[in-house]
């Protein structure tokens, strides 16, 4: 079948490199060789160990690894993950903290569907759990979804988000990280029209391409440099017989990973060279900084082809969100219908994926929202990853987001009285902005 051979070829190359690494490690570790010590064998074993782990992680979904947290009572509370809503392309999961009283803050963390699993937000979840009741969108790997489940494009993604919000109720605070920011904004606006009672109380958009043309980067400008026909011919492949989703058209995770690595090729090459040296010298460990980062970074998932192509065509090329022309199931969504949900944007001054200006554009689209319900924050020295998972998030951004949530924890005001916001809330919002 067309495009299936290239999909299987990539998997064959990955599998071969994993096998070569395992073989080199086993051969160089053969006991008889220790009779005549040879540094070259140590380096060969180190190369094999790093290579095997690297290529094996590419097809392994990471665990969340959040077993417990310490509560305000000073006790450790076990954390279990339960599925609240189960859908073919993604689930709504809940991090249940055993033995803890109900939390005032209920947060829905919208994870990206952009090549990595939702576990990329592990440190974000861990940082929020002590203070919030946390729910996460856990998107599935398209290669494991049977063709019989149908398509999944950006309209379907938006409907999923609306259903998740409805399930959790209006006493909710939504945080969208990176790629889902435009669609989460659209989902909130559509709820404002269809089901106002289901709207969240706050919406925080972190580093998302609301208006990719506001400050173009190499990533957001990619769609301008190629045609949709070129993308479909070069990026889309068909899942092979090895997976449950055999025959499904996807943007393969391995192809995405190659693009990720090529953006900073020299830096990654140096990182792996240094890790091989550390392994050879006995200075590496299973959970050292290198392995902790690359075990997550290398774990990639396939995206449904229609989701990838519609994202490029409608969000980046067509600017449907930026120009308030987004259509869901034949209905044009009006972002101006958001009148009571407080909206905050967060950007990183050194973000080379979604540069400053792209995300804050959301506030201008919220024409029906009073200024006291809008807030923005720019973290000057933070890159893309840092604004939701790094030191900048922990020390600066997270406290501001929690303050923003607290300042808007009263039930949403009716649309007709949206302009009459309490003065106390105004002061809090001004401090957060």
N, C-alpha and C positions, 0 to 999 in steps of 0.2 A: 504493500500500500504506500501511496505517496507520503513522503516526509517521515515514514516510520524507520527507514533504514538509517537516516542520520541520527534519529533519537537513540536507536540501539547502538550505533557506532560510538556516540559519546559515552554511553553507559559502559560499553566494552573497554574503552580507553581508561575510564575511571577504575573499573574492576581490575584491569591489567596492572595499573600503577599500584593499586592496593596490594595485589599479589606479589609484585616485584619487591615492594617494601617488606612484606612479611617474609619473603624468601631470603632477602639480603640479611634481615635480622636473624633469622634462624641459622643461616649458613655461617655468618660471622660469629655467632655465639656457640658454635660447635665446640664441645669441651676439649677435644684433642688439640685444638689450636692454642689453648692456653699453655701448652708445653713450651711454645716458642713465642713469647709476647711480641705482638706486632701492632703498633699504633694504627696502621691502616685498617686493621680489622675492627678496632674500636670505632673508628669513623664510619666504616661501612655499616656496622650494627646501629650506630646512631642515625645514620641516614635512613636505614630501613625502618627504624622505630618511628621516626617523624613522618616518613612518607606513608607508611601503612595507616597511621592514625589520621593523617590529613585526608586521604582519599576515602577512608571508611566513614569519616564524619559527614561527608557530603550527602549521604543517603540515610542519615540517622536523625530522627526528630529528638531534639534535646528534652530532657526532663525539666520541669519547673524548679525542682530542687529546693522548694520552700517547705520545710518540714515543721517548723515552729517559729513563733515570735514571742518576744517578751512583752507582756502587757503592762498597763499602768500599775497593776497590783504587784509587780515584780516577779510574777510567776511566768513560766514558759507555757504557752498554749499551743497545742498541736494544730496544724493547718491541714485540712483535707480539701480536695478539689471536687466539686459536684457540678454536674451538668444541669443547667436550668432549662435551656431550650436546645434541642438537638435537631439540626438541619443537615441536608446533604453536603452543602459547601462550607458550613461553619457552625459552631456551637456557641452558646452563651454559657460561660462557666463562672462559678462562684468560688471564691477562696473562703471556706468556712473555718472560722477560728473557734475551736472548741472551748467551752467554758467561759466565753466572754459575753458580757451584756451587749444588747443591740447598740450599734453605733449610730450617732446622729448623722454622720456623713456617709451617704451611699454613693459610690463612684462607679460609673461605667467607663472603663478604659478601652477605647477603640484602637485595636492593633492594626498595623498596616498589612495589606496583602500586596507586598511588593518584592517578594523573593525569599524573605526569611519568615520563620515561624513566629507566632505570638510570643514565644519565650524570649525573643529579643528584648522584651519589656520586663524581664525578670527583676532587674534591680529597681525598676520603677514600681512594680507591684510590691516588692519587699519594703520599699521606703514608705508606701502609702498604707500598708496593712496595719501598723500600730495605731493609726488615727482614723481609718476609714473601713467601711465594709466594701470590698472590692469585687467587681465583676469585670470580665474580660471577654472580648470577641476572639474566639479561637478558630481561625480559618483552617480549612483542610487542604491537604496537598492534592492538587487536581489529578495527579497521576493515579490516585487511589479512588477516584469517584467514577462510577460506571457511566457510560455514555447515556444510559437510559434515564439518568437524572436530569438531562436536558442542559440548557445553556446557563451561563452566569456572567452577566455583564454589569456595568456600573449602575444600571437601573435596578437590577436584582439586588446588588449590594446595598443600595439605598433602602430598598424595601426591607431587607434583612435588619438593617439598623433601626428602622421604624418599628418593626415587630419586637425587637429586643427592648426598645425604650418603653413600648406599651406594656410589655411583660413586667418591667421593673417599676412602673408607675411614675407619677410626676415628682415624687420626693426623691429626685435623682440629680446627680451632677455628672456631666459627661466630659471626658477628656479625650480628644482625638489627637493622635501622634502622627505627624508627617502625612503620608499619602492619603489617609481617609479624611483629612480635614475638610476638603471641599464637599465630599459626599455626606459627611456628618452635618455640615451646615445646611445642605439641601434637605436632608432627612428631617432636621429640626423645623425647617421652614414648612415642609409639607405637613408635618404633624400640626403645626399652628393652624393650618387650613382645615385638615380633615378631623383631627382629634385634639383640640386645644388642651383638654384635661390631661393628656398624656405627655405634654411637653416637659422637658427637664427644667430644673431651676437655673442651672448655669451650663454654659458651654465654653470649654477652654480648648483653643486650637493651638497646637504646638508645631511650629516649623512646617506648615502645610502649604502646598502650591495653590492658594486660592486664585491668585492672578499670576501665572507663570511669566507673563510679559512685564510685570512690574520691575523686576530685577533679574533678567535672564542669567542662567548658569549653564554650564556644559550639559548638565542633566536635563533641565527643563527646556533647554533650547534644542534638544535632540530631535524632537518631533518636527521642528521647522526645517531640519536639514535633509530629511528623507520623506519619501512619499509613503502612503499607506500600502501601496503595492509592494514597495521594496521591503517594508517591515514584514508583511505577510510572507514574502518569499524567503527572507533571510532569518527571521526570528521564530517563526511558528513551525512546530513539528508535531508528529502524531505519536502518542504513547504506544510503546511496544507491548508484546504479548506477556511480558513478565509481570505487568502491573494490572490491578483491577480495572483501571480506567483505559484499558486497551482500546485504541481507536480514537480517543478524545484528542482534539487539537489543543495544544498547550504552548505557552512560552516556557521552555524548560528551565528548571532551576540551575542546571549546570551551565547553560548558556548565559544566564543572568550572572552567575558567579564569575564567569570569565570576564564579563563587562565590569563587575565590581573591582576585580583584581587589577585589570588593565588601567584603571584610573590612577592607581598608586602602585604600579608594578615594582619599582625600585625599592619602595619601603617594605613591601611584602617579601620580596626576595631577600632583603637584608634580615628581616625578622626570622625567616626560616633558616637562613645561614647561621644566625646567632643561636637559634634553638638547637641545631645539630651540634654545634660546638659545646653547648651546655650539657647536652645528653652525653656526648663523648667524654666529657670531663666529670660526669656524675653530679652535676649541679642542677639538673632539672628534676621536676616532680610531676606527678599526674595532674595536679591542680595548680600549677604555677601560672604566672600571669599570661604567658604565651598560650598555654592550653585552654585556660579559661576564656580568653578572647576568641581564639580560632575555633574552638569546639562549637561556638555559637555562630560565628561569622561564616564558617564553611557549610553549615547546615542550611541547605536551600530547598525550596519547594517549587513545584511547577504551578504556574498561574493558568487559569482557563484562557484560551486564546481570545475569546470574545471580550473578556474583562480587560486584558492588556491592550487590545486594539482599540476598544471604545474609550479607554482612558487617554490614550495618545490622541485619538481623533477628536474627542469631544471636550476633554479638560485642557489639553495642551495646545492642540491646533485650533479647535473651534472656540475655545475660551467660553464655553457655555456657562460655567459657574461665574467666571469673572465678569461676564456681561449680563448675568441674571437671565439666561435663556434656557436653563436646564429643564429637560422634559423627562418625566417619569410616567411610564404606562399611558402615554398620550396626553398627560396633563403638564402644562408648564408651571413649574414651581416658582413662586415669587418669594425671594428671600426677605423682601420688605414686610412680609406677613409676620415676621418675628417681632413681637411687641413687648413681651414680658420676660423672655429668657435673657439673663445677663450673659454677655459674650466678652471673653478675654482672649487676646492673642499673645503668643510668646515666640520670640525669634532670637536667633543667635547671630551676633555680629560677624562671626567667622564661618557661618554656615555656607558651604560651597555646593550644597544640594538644593536647598530651598532658601535662597538668600533673603536678607532683610527687605521688606517691602511686599513680598509675595503673600505672606500670611496676614499681615495687618490690613490688607485690602478688604478683608471680610467685614470690617467695621463700617466701611463706606457703603457696602451693600445692604447693611441692616438699616434701611431708611426709616422703618417704622419703630425703631428702638431709640428711646431717649438717650442722650449723651451720658447721663449718670449710670446707665446700664452697660456702658461700654468701657473696656479697659485694655491696655496693651503694655507689653514689657519687652525690652531689648536687653539681652545679656551680652555685653560688649565682647568678651573674650571667649565665648562659647562657640564650638562647632556644632554640626548637626546632631551628633550623638550626645554631646554634652548637655543639650537643653532638655533631655528627658531621662538621661541615665547616668550622667557623670557628676563631677564635683559641683558644677554650676547648678545642676538640678537639685542636688541634695542641700546645698548651702543657701542658695538664693531663690531659685525658681519655685521649688516645692513649698516653702513657707508662704510665698506670695499667692500661690494657687489655693492653698488651704484658707488663707485669709479671705480671698475672693469668694470661696465657697461659703464661708461663715457669714460674710456680709450679705449674702443673698439666699439665706436659708429660710426666710419667710416664704409662705406660699405665694406664687406668682400673682401679681395684681391683674385685674381685668384689663383688657386692651384699651377701653375707653378712658381709664384713669392711669395709664402707664406713665404719663408725664409727671404725675404727682408722687415722686419717689420720696421716701423719708429722708430727712437731712442727715441723720446718723449714717444711713447706708451710703449717702453721697460722699461723706468724708472718708469712709473706709475705701470706697472705690477709687477716690482720688489718690489715696495713699498707695493703693495697689498699682495704679496706672503709671 
